[in-house]
C-alpha cells in the first residue's frame, strides 16, 4: 500500500503540496482518499477540470526507495 500526496498549481505554473495546519504535506493511504480530499478542499478547481478547464490539482503516489524505512 502506498502513501499519496495532493498538490495544487499556482497561476505561475508551479505545483505545491497541500499542507495541514502543522505545515507538513497532507498524506493519504489511498488514491481515492486523496482525490476526495481535493474535491472537498478545492471543489471549484476540481470541477473546472471536468468541464475542459486546465488541470490545477493532482494526487500522486510517493515512491519509496531503499533508504526509506
PyMOL Python script that loads the backbone (N, CA, C, O; Angstrom):
from pymol import cmd

cmd.read_pdbstr("""\
ATOM      1  N   UNK A   1       0.840  -1.172   0.000  1.00  0.00           N
ATOM      2  CA  UNK A   1       0.000   0.000   0.000  1.00  0.00           C
ATOM      3  C   UNK A   1       0.886   1.237   0.000  1.00  0.00           C
ATOM      4  O   UNK A   1       1.882   1.294   0.721  1.00  0.00           O
ATOM      5  N   UNK A   2       0.525   2.216  -0.802  1.00  0.00           N
ATOM      6  CA  UNK A   2       1.337   3.414  -0.941  1.00  0.00           C
ATOM      7  C   UNK A   2       0.845   4.560  -0.072  1.00  0.00           C
ATOM      8  O   UNK A   2      -0.162   4.460   0.630  1.00  0.00           O
ATOM      9  N   UNK A   3       1.580   5.629  -0.146  1.00  0.00           N
ATOM     10  CA  UNK A   3       1.225   6.881   0.502  1.00  0.00           C
ATOM     11  C   UNK A   3       1.042   7.905  -0.615  1.00  0.00           C
ATOM     12  O   UNK A   3       1.820   7.936  -1.569  1.00  0.00           O
ATOM     13  N   UNK A   4       0.020   8.737  -0.494  1.00  0.00           N
ATOM     14  CA  UNK A   4      -0.325   9.687  -1.549  1.00  0.00           C
ATOM     15  C   UNK A   4      -0.327  11.110  -1.024  1.00  0.00           C
ATOM     16  O   UNK A   4      -0.696  11.364   0.123  1.00  0.00           O
ATOM     17  N   UNK A   5       0.090  12.037  -1.879  1.00  0.00           N
ATOM     18  CA  UNK A   5       0.078  13.471  -1.588  1.00  0.00           C
ATOM     19  C   UNK A   5      -0.831  14.152  -2.598  1.00  0.00           C
ATOM     20  O   UNK A   5      -1.132  13.610  -3.662  1.00  0.00           O
ATOM     21  N   UNK A   6      -1.260  15.357  -2.237  1.00  0.00           N
ATOM     22  CA  UNK A   6      -2.047  16.157  -3.167  1.00  0.00           C
ATOM     23  C   UNK A   6      -1.344  17.488  -3.383  1.00  0.00           C
ATOM     24  O   UNK A   6      -0.650  17.996  -2.502  1.00  0.00           O
ATOM     25  N   UNK A   7      -1.541  18.044  -4.586  1.00  0.00           N
ATOM     26  CA  UNK A   7      -0.914  19.311  -4.946  1.00  0.00           C
ATOM     27  C   UNK A   7      -1.908  20.190  -5.708  1.00  0.00           C
ATOM     28  O   UNK A   7      -2.869  19.714  -6.312  1.00  0.00           O
ATOM     29  N   UNK A   8      -1.631  21.494  -5.649  1.00  0.00           N
ATOM     30  CA  UNK A   8      -2.352  22.458  -6.474  1.00  0.00           C
ATOM     31  C   UNK A   8      -1.338  23.233  -7.296  1.00  0.00           C
ATOM     32  O   UNK A   8      -0.178  23.376  -6.911  1.00  0.00           O
ATOM     33  N   UNK A   9      -1.794  23.723  -8.422  1.00  0.00           N
ATOM     34  CA  UNK A   9      -0.922  24.500  -9.310  1.00  0.00           C
ATOM     35  C   UNK A   9      -1.263  25.976  -9.181  1.00  0.00           C
ATOM     36  O   UNK A   9      -2.428  26.365  -9.265  1.00  0.00           O
ATOM     37  N   UNK A  10      -0.247  26.787  -8.978  1.00  0.00           N
ATOM     38  CA  UNK A  10      -0.424  28.233  -8.881  1.00  0.00           C
ATOM     39  C   UNK A  10      -0.567  28.833 -10.278  1.00  0.00           C
ATOM     40  O   UNK A  10      -0.336  28.156 -11.280  1.00  0.00           O
ATOM     41  N   UNK A  11      -0.941  30.081 -10.333  1.00  0.00           N
ATOM     42  CA  UNK A  11      -1.099  30.784 -11.613  1.00  0.00           C
ATOM     43  C   UNK A  11       0.196  30.804 -12.416  1.00  0.00           C
ATOM     44  O   UNK A  11       0.162  30.831 -13.646  1.00  0.00           O
ATOM     45  N   UNK A  12       1.346  30.791 -11.726  1.00  0.00           N
ATOM     46  CA  UNK A  12       2.641  30.835 -12.416  1.00  0.00           C
ATOM     47  C   UNK A  12       3.089  29.458 -12.920  1.00  0.00           C
ATOM     48  O   UNK A  12       4.173  29.328 -13.488  1.00  0.00           O
ATOM     49  N   UNK A  13       2.255  28.433 -12.712  1.00  0.00           N
ATOM     50  CA  UNK A  13       2.563  27.106 -13.226  1.00  0.00           C
ATOM     51  C   UNK A  13       3.302  26.192 -12.261  1.00  0.00           C
ATOM     52  O   UNK A  13       3.538  25.027 -12.580  1.00  0.00           O
ATOM     53  N   UNK A  14       3.669  26.690 -11.097  1.00  0.00           N
ATOM     54  CA  UNK A  14       4.390  25.861 -10.127  1.00  0.00           C
ATOM     55  C   UNK A  14       3.409  25.051  -9.275  1.00  0.00           C
ATOM     56  O   UNK A  14       2.367  25.550  -8.853  1.00  0.00           O
ATOM     57  N   UNK A  15       3.773  23.786  -9.036  1.00  0.00           N
ATOM     58  CA  UNK A  15       2.959  22.897  -8.210  1.00  0.00           C
ATOM     59  C   UNK A  15       3.446  22.953  -6.776  1.00  0.00           C
ATOM     60  O   UNK A  15       4.648  23.030  -6.521  1.00  0.00           O
ATOM     61  N   UNK A  16       2.488  22.914  -5.820  1.00  0.00           N
ATOM     62  CA  UNK A  16       2.811  22.964  -4.396  1.00  0.00           C
ATOM     63  C   UNK A  16       2.001  21.911  -3.647  1.00  0.00           C
ATOM     64  O   UNK A  16       0.820  21.706  -3.925  1.00  0.00           O
ATOM     65  N   UNK A  17       2.653  21.245  -2.692  1.00  0.00           N
ATOM     66  CA  UNK A  17       1.943  20.304  -1.832  1.00  0.00           C
ATOM     67  C   UNK A  17       0.896  21.054  -1.018  1.00  0.00           C
ATOM     68  O   UNK A  17       1.109  22.196  -0.612  1.00  0.00           O
ATOM     69  N   UNK A  18      -0.229  20.401  -0.788  1.00  0.00           N
ATOM     70  CA  UNK A  18      -1.239  20.939   0.112  1.00  0.00           C
ATOM     71  C   UNK A  18      -0.809  20.530   1.518  1.00  0.00           C
ATOM     72  O   UNK A  18      -0.581  19.351   1.789  1.00  0.00           O
ATOM     73  N   UNK A  19      -0.703  21.507   2.401  1.00  0.00           N
ATOM     74  CA  UNK A  19      -0.192  21.253   3.744  1.00  0.00           C
ATOM     75  C   UNK A  19      -1.282  21.402   4.787  1.00  0.00           C
ATOM     76  O   UNK A  19      -2.250  22.140   4.606  1.00  0.00           O
ATOM     77  N   UNK A  20      -1.097  20.678   5.889  1.00  0.00           N
ATOM     78  CA  UNK A  20      -2.017  20.755   7.014  1.00  0.00           C
ATOM     79  C   UNK A  20      -1.682  21.941   7.904  1.00  0.00           C
ATOM     80  O   UNK A  20      -0.777  22.719   7.603  1.00  0.00           O
ATOM     81  N   UNK A  21      -2.404  22.073   8.983  1.00  0.00           N
ATOM     82  CA  UNK A  21      -2.190  23.182   9.909  1.00  0.00           C
ATOM     83  C   UNK A  21      -0.822  23.128  10.579  1.00  0.00           C
ATOM     84  O   UNK A  21      -0.337  24.136  11.091  1.00  0.00           O
ATOM     85  N   UNK A  22      -0.199  21.946  10.574  1.00  0.00           N
ATOM     86  CA  UNK A  22       1.140  21.800  11.157  1.00  0.00           C
ATOM     87  C   UNK A  22       2.247  22.156  10.172  1.00  0.00           C
ATOM     88  O   UNK A  22       3.427  22.113  10.522  1.00  0.00           O
ATOM     89  N   UNK A  23       1.875  22.506   8.947  1.00  0.00           N
ATOM     90  CA  UNK A  23       2.858  22.887   7.934  1.00  0.00           C
ATOM     91  C   UNK A  23       3.445  21.726   7.160  1.00  0.00           C
ATOM     92  O   UNK A  23       4.281  21.931   6.280  1.00  0.00           O
ATOM     93  N   UNK A  24       3.023  20.505   7.471  1.00  0.00           N
ATOM     94  CA  UNK A  24       3.532  19.319   6.772  1.00  0.00           C
ATOM     95  C   UNK A  24       2.561  18.923   5.663  1.00  0.00           C
ATOM     96  O   UNK A  24       1.356  19.140   5.789  1.00  0.00           O
ATOM     97  N   UNK A  25       3.078  18.341   4.572  1.00  0.00           N
ATOM     98  CA  UNK A  25       2.197  17.905   3.486  1.00  0.00           C
ATOM     99  C   UNK A  25       1.163  16.890   3.985  1.00  0.00           C
ATOM    100  O   UNK A  25       1.474  16.011   4.789  1.00  0.00           O
ATOM    101  N   UNK A  26      -0.062  17.031   3.496  1.00  0.00           N
ATOM    102  CA  UNK A  26      -1.104  16.069   3.835  1.00  0.00           C
ATOM    103  C   UNK A  26      -0.800  14.745   3.146  1.00  0.00           C
ATOM    104  O   UNK A  26      -0.411  14.726   1.978  1.00  0.00           O
ATOM    105  N   UNK A  27      -0.975  13.639   3.867  1.00  0.00           N
ATOM    106  CA  UNK A  27      -0.709  12.296   3.339  1.00  0.00           C
ATOM    107  C   UNK A  27      -1.977  11.464   3.445  1.00  0.00           C
ATOM    108  O   UNK A  27      -2.754  11.600   4.390  1.00  0.00           O
ATOM    109  N   UNK A  28      -2.169  10.603   2.460  1.00  0.00           N
ATOM    110  CA  UNK A  28      -3.363   9.757   2.391  1.00  0.00           C
ATOM    111  C   UNK A  28      -2.959   8.321   2.103  1.00  0.00           C
ATOM    112  O   UNK A  28      -1.920   8.071   1.492  1.00  0.00           O
ATOM    113  N   UNK A  29      -3.784   7.378   2.546  1.00  0.00           N
ATOM    114  CA  UNK A  29      -3.479   5.954   2.387  1.00  0.00           C
ATOM    115  C   UNK A  29      -3.958   5.386   1.063  1.00  0.00           C
ATOM    116  O   UNK A  29      -3.572   4.275   0.700  1.00  0.00           O
ATOM    117  N   UNK A  30      -4.791   6.120   0.332  1.00  0.00           N
ATOM    118  CA  UNK A  30      -5.255   5.624  -0.969  1.00  0.00           C
ATOM    119  C   UNK A  30      -5.452   6.802  -1.929  1.00  0.00           C
ATOM    120  O   UNK A  30      -5.623   7.948  -1.513  1.00  0.00           O
ATOM    121  N   UNK A  31      -5.424   6.489  -3.192  1.00  0.00           N
ATOM    122  CA  UNK A  31      -5.656   7.498  -4.218  1.00  0.00           C
ATOM    123  C   UNK A  31      -7.079   8.044  -4.100  1.00  0.00           C
ATOM    124  O   UNK A  31      -7.311   9.230  -4.336  1.00  0.00           O
ATOM    125  N   UNK A  32      -8.026   7.185  -3.736  1.00  0.00           N
ATOM    126  CA  UNK A  32      -9.411   7.613  -3.583  1.00  0.00           C
ATOM    127  C   UNK A  32      -9.541   8.649  -2.465  1.00  0.00           C
ATOM    128  O   UNK A  32     -10.253   9.641  -2.622  1.00  0.00           O
ATOM    129  N   UNK A  33      -8.861   8.428  -1.343  1.00  0.00           N
ATOM    130  CA  UNK A  33      -8.889   9.397  -0.242  1.00  0.00           C
ATOM    131  C   UNK A  33      -8.273  10.724  -0.670  1.00  0.00           C
ATOM    132  O   UNK A  33      -8.779  11.793  -0.331  1.00  0.00           O
ATOM    133  N   UNK A  34      -7.184  10.643  -1.413  1.00  0.00           N
ATOM    134  CA  UNK A  34      -6.506  11.857  -1.879  1.00  0.00           C
ATOM    135  C   UNK A  34      -7.416  12.655  -2.802  1.00  0.00           C
ATOM    136  O   UNK A  34      -7.516  13.874  -2.663  1.00  0.00           O
ATOM    137  N   UNK A  35      -8.078  11.989  -3.740  1.00  0.00           N
ATOM    138  CA  UNK A  35      -8.978  12.681  -4.663  1.00  0.00           C
ATOM    139  C   UNK A  35     -10.198  13.244  -3.932  1.00  0.00           C
ATOM    140  O   UNK A  35     -10.679  14.325  -4.271  1.00  0.00           O
ATOM    141  N   UNK A  36     -10.698  12.520  -2.935  1.00  0.00           N
ATOM    142  CA  UNK A  36     -11.832  13.014  -2.148  1.00  0.00           C
ATOM    143  C   UNK A  36     -11.439  14.278  -1.393  1.00  0.00           C
ATOM    144  O   UNK A  36     -12.233  15.214  -1.292  1.00  0.00           O
ATOM    145  N   UNK A  37     -10.223  14.311  -0.865  1.00  0.00           N
ATOM    146  CA  UNK A  37      -9.746  15.498  -0.157  1.00  0.00           C
ATOM    147  C   UNK A  37      -9.629  16.685  -1.112  1.00  0.00           C
ATOM    148  O   UNK A  37     -10.009  17.802  -0.763  1.00  0.00           O
ATOM    149  N   UNK A  38      -9.108  16.448  -2.307  1.00  0.00           N
ATOM    150  CA  UNK A  38      -9.023  17.524  -3.302  1.00  0.00           C
ATOM    151  C   UNK A  38     -10.409  18.062  -3.629  1.00  0.00           C
ATOM    152  O   UNK A  38     -10.610  19.274  -3.713  1.00  0.00           O
ATOM    153  N   UNK A  39     -11.362  17.155  -3.812  1.00  0.00           N
ATOM    154  CA  UNK A  39     -12.723  17.561  -4.156  1.00  0.00           C
ATOM    155  C   UNK A  39     -13.353  18.375  -3.031  1.00  0.00           C
ATOM    156  O   UNK A  39     -14.101  19.318  -3.289  1.00  0.00           O
ATOM    157  N   UNK A  40     -13.053  18.016  -1.788  1.00  0.00           N
ATOM    158  CA  UNK A  40     -13.612  18.729  -0.649  1.00  0.00           C
ATOM    159  C   UNK A  40     -12.913  20.075  -0.431  1.00  0.00           C
ATOM    160  O   UNK A  40     -13.572  21.069  -0.128  1.00  0.00           O
ATOM    161  N   UNK A  41     -11.608  20.115  -0.581  1.00  0.00           N
ATOM    162  CA  UNK A  41     -10.841  21.315  -0.279  1.00  0.00           C
ATOM    163  C   UNK A  41     -10.812  22.328  -1.425  1.00  0.00           C
ATOM    164  O   UNK A  41     -10.729  23.533  -1.189  1.00  0.00           O
ATOM    165  N   UNK A  42     -10.880  21.839  -2.662  1.00  0.00           N
ATOM    166  CA  UNK A  42     -10.775  22.701  -3.847  1.00  0.00           C
ATOM    167  C   UNK A  42     -11.860  22.356  -4.864  1.00  0.00           C
ATOM    168  O   UNK A  42     -11.545  22.001  -6.000  1.00  0.00           O
ATOM    169  N   UNK A  43     -13.130  22.453  -4.475  1.00  0.00           N
ATOM    170  CA  UNK A  43     -14.203  21.996  -5.362  1.00  0.00           C
ATOM    171  C   UNK A  43     -14.261  22.728  -6.698  1.00  0.00           C
ATOM    172  O   UNK A  43     -14.562  22.116  -7.723  1.00  0.00           O
ATOM    173  N   UNK A  44     -13.981  24.013  -6.701  1.00  0.00           N
ATOM    174  CA  UNK A  44     -14.059  24.778  -7.951  1.00  0.00           C
ATOM    175  C   UNK A  44     -12.965  24.332  -8.909  1.00  0.00           C
ATOM    176  O   UNK A  44     -13.232  24.104 -10.089  1.00  0.00           O
ATOM    177  N   UNK A  45     -11.731  24.204  -8.412  1.00  0.00           N
ATOM    178  CA  UNK A  45     -10.630  23.777  -9.290  1.00  0.00           C
ATOM    179  C   UNK A  45     -10.865  22.379  -9.844  1.00  0.00           C
ATOM    180  O   UNK A  45     -10.595  22.121 -11.017  1.00  0.00           O
ATOM    181  N   UNK A  46     -11.366  21.478  -9.008  1.00  0.00           N
ATOM    182  CA  UNK A  46     -11.624  20.104  -9.457  1.00  0.00           C
ATOM    183  C   UNK A  46     -12.722  20.093 -10.512  1.00  0.00           C
ATOM    184  O   UNK A  46     -12.594  19.423 -11.536  1.00  0.00           O
ATOM    185  N   UNK A  47     -13.793  20.826 -10.267  1.00  0.00           N
ATOM    186  CA  UNK A  47     -14.908  20.846 -11.231  1.00  0.00           C
ATOM    187  C   UNK A  47     -14.505  21.497 -12.550  1.00  0.00           C
ATOM    188  O   UNK A  47     -14.975  21.081 -13.609  1.00  0.00           O
ATOM    189  N   UNK A  48     -13.645  22.506 -12.503  1.00  0.00           N
ATOM    190  CA  UNK A  48     -13.175  23.147 -13.737  1.00  0.00           C
ATOM    191  C   UNK A  48     -12.499  22.118 -14.646  1.00  0.00           C
ATOM    192  O   UNK A  48     -12.653  22.176 -15.866  1.00  0.00           O
ATOM    193  N   UNK A  49     -11.765  21.194 -14.069  1.00  0.00           N
ATOM    194  CA  UNK A  49     -11.073  20.166 -14.851  1.00  0.00           C
ATOM    195  C   UNK A  49     -12.057  19.290 -15.609  1.00  0.00           C
ATOM    196  O   UNK A  49     -11.773  18.849 -16.722  1.00  0.00           O
ATOM    197  N   UNK A  50     -13.225  19.034 -15.000  1.00  0.00           N
ATOM    198  CA  UNK A  50     -14.223  18.169 -15.632  1.00  0.00           C
ATOM    199  C   UNK A  50     -14.913  18.851 -16.812  1.00  0.00           C
ATOM    200  O   UNK A  50     -15.500  18.181 -17.662  1.00  0.00           O
ATOM    201  N   UNK A  51     -14.845  20.158 -16.862  1.00  0.00           N
ATOM    202  CA  UNK A  51     -15.527  20.903 -17.920  1.00  0.00           C
ATOM    203  C   UNK A  51     -14.561  21.547 -18.898  1.00  0.00           C
ATOM    204  O   UNK A  51     -14.882  22.558 -19.525  1.00  0.00           O
ATOM    205  N   UNK A  52     -13.386  20.966 -19.028  1.00  0.00           N
ATOM    206  CA  UNK A  52     -12.454  21.416 -20.042  1.00  0.00           C
ATOM    207  C   UNK A  52     -11.472  22.470 -19.584  1.00  0.00           C
ATOM    208  O   UNK A  52     -10.699  22.993 -20.387  1.00  0.00           O
ATOM    209  N   UNK A  53     -11.494  22.787 -18.309  1.00  0.00           N
ATOM    210  CA  UNK A  53     -10.520  23.743 -17.800  1.00  0.00           C
ATOM    211  C   UNK A  53      -9.149  23.081 -17.664  1.00  0.00           C
ATOM    212  O   UNK A  53      -9.007  21.872 -17.851  1.00  0.00           O
ATOM    213  N   UNK A  54      -8.175  23.872 -17.344  1.00  0.00           N
ATOM    214  CA  UNK A  54      -6.835  23.320 -17.186  1.00  0.00           C
ATOM    215  C   UNK A  54      -6.733  22.546 -15.883  1.00  0.00           C
ATOM    216  O   UNK A  54      -7.465  22.809 -14.929  1.00  0.00           O
ATOM    217  N   UNK A  55      -5.824  21.595 -15.856  1.00  0.00           N
ATOM    218  CA  UNK A  55      -5.605  20.778 -14.667  1.00  0.00           C
ATOM    219  C   UNK A  55      -4.854  21.612 -13.638  1.00  0.00           C
ATOM    220  O   UNK A  55      -3.734  22.054 -13.893  1.00  0.00           O
ATOM    221  N   UNK A  56      -5.468  21.829 -12.472  1.00  0.00           N
ATOM    222  CA  UNK A  56      -4.869  22.655 -11.421  1.00  0.00           C
ATOM    223  C   UNK A  56      -4.699  21.893 -10.111  1.00  0.00           C
ATOM    224  O   UNK A  56      -4.151  22.434  -9.151  1.00  0.00           O
ATOM    225  N   UNK A  57      -5.161  20.641 -10.058  1.00  0.00           N
ATOM    226  CA  UNK A  57      -4.984  19.808  -8.869  1.00  0.00           C
ATOM    227  C   UNK A  57      -4.499  18.436  -9.312  1.00  0.00           C
ATOM    228  O   UNK A  57      -4.760  17.996 -10.432  1.00  0.00           O
ATOM    229  N   UNK A  58      -3.782  17.768  -8.403  1.00  0.00           N
ATOM    230  CA  UNK A  58      -3.356  16.398  -8.716  1.00  0.00           C
ATOM    231  C   UNK A  58      -3.047  15.652  -7.427  1.00  0.00           C
ATOM    232  O   UNK A  58      -2.734  16.241  -6.392  1.00  0.00           O
ATOM    233  N   UNK A  59      -3.147  14.340  -7.531  1.00  0.00           N
ATOM    234  CA  UNK A  59      -2.770  13.433  -6.452  1.00  0.00           C
ATOM    235  C   UNK A  59      -1.734  12.488  -7.033  1.00  0.00           C
ATOM    236  O   UNK A  59      -1.830  12.079  -8.191  1.00  0.00           O
ATOM    237  N   UNK A  60      -0.746  12.145  -6.224  1.00  0.00           N
ATOM    238  CA  UNK A  60       0.288  11.242  -6.728  1.00  0.00           C
ATOM    239  C   UNK A  60       0.811  10.366  -5.605  1.00  0.00           C
ATOM    240  O   UNK A  60       0.734  10.720  -4.429  1.00  0.00           O
ATOM    241  N   UNK A  61       1.344   9.218  -5.991  1.00  0.00           N
ATOM    242  CA  UNK A  61       1.900   8.282  -5.036  1.00  0.00           C
ATOM    243  C   UNK A  61       3.344   8.660  -4.733  1.00  0.00           C
ATOM    244  O   UNK A  61       4.131   8.932  -5.639  1.00  0.00           O
ATOM    245  N   UNK A  62       3.681   8.672  -3.447  1.00  0.00           N
ATOM    246  CA  UNK A  62       5.045   8.931  -3.015  1.00  0.00           C
ATOM    247  C   UNK A  62       5.789   7.603  -3.083  1.00  0.00           C
ATOM    248  O   UNK A  62       5.443   6.649  -2.387  1.00  0.00           O
ATOM    249  N   UNK A  63       6.797   7.553  -3.915  1.00  0.00           N
ATOM    250  CA  UNK A  63       7.553   6.310  -4.089  1.00  0.00           C
ATOM    251  C   UNK A  63       8.634   6.181  -3.024  1.00  0.00           C
ATOM    252  O   UNK A  63       9.312   7.153  -2.690  1.00  0.00           O
ATOM    253  N   UNK A  64       8.784   4.989  -2.506  1.00  0.00           N
ATOM    254  CA  UNK A  64       9.820   4.715  -1.521  1.00  0.00           C
ATOM    255  C   UNK A  64      11.074   4.229  -2.255  1.00  0.00           C
ATOM    256  O   UNK A  64      10.990   3.627  -3.325  1.00  0.00           O
ATOM    257  N   UNK A  65      12.213   4.500  -1.666  1.00  0.00           N
ATOM    258  CA  UNK A  65      13.442   3.917  -2.200  1.00  0.00           C
ATOM    259  C   UNK A  65      14.065   3.038  -1.109  1.00  0.00           C
ATOM    260  O   UNK A  65      13.491   2.897  -0.029  1.00  0.00           O
ATOM    261  N   UNK A  66      15.207   2.461  -1.376  1.00  0.00           N
ATOM    262  CA  UNK A  66      15.818   1.527  -0.455  1.00  0.00           C
ATOM    263  C   UNK A  66      16.245   2.163   0.869  1.00  0.00           C
ATOM    264  O   UNK A  66      16.429   1.455   1.860  1.00  0.00           O
ATOM    265  N   UNK A  67      16.407   3.496   0.899  1.00  0.00           N
ATOM    266  CA  UNK A  67      16.814   4.184   2.114  1.00  0.00           C
ATOM    267  C   UNK A  67      15.643   4.446   3.059  1.00  0.00           C
ATOM    268  O   UNK A  67      15.858   4.713   4.241  1.00  0.00           O
ATOM    269  N   UNK A  68      14.399   4.375   2.557  1.00  0.00           N
ATOM    270  CA  UNK A  68      13.227   4.613   3.401  1.00  0.00           C
ATOM    271  C   UNK A  68      12.977   3.421   4.313  1.00  0.00           C
ATOM    272  O   UNK A  68      13.159   2.268   3.923  1.00  0.00           O
ATOM    273  N   UNK A  69      12.561   3.724   5.523  1.00  0.00           N
ATOM    274  CA  UNK A  69      12.278   2.642   6.473  1.00  0.00           C
ATOM    275  C   UNK A  69      10.826   2.630   6.839  1.00  0.00           C
ATOM    276  O   UNK A  69      10.395   1.790   7.628  1.00  0.00           O
TER     277      UNK A  69
END
""", "prot")
cmd.dss("prot")
cmd.show_as("cartoon", "prot")
cmd.util.cbc("prot")
cmd.orient("prot")
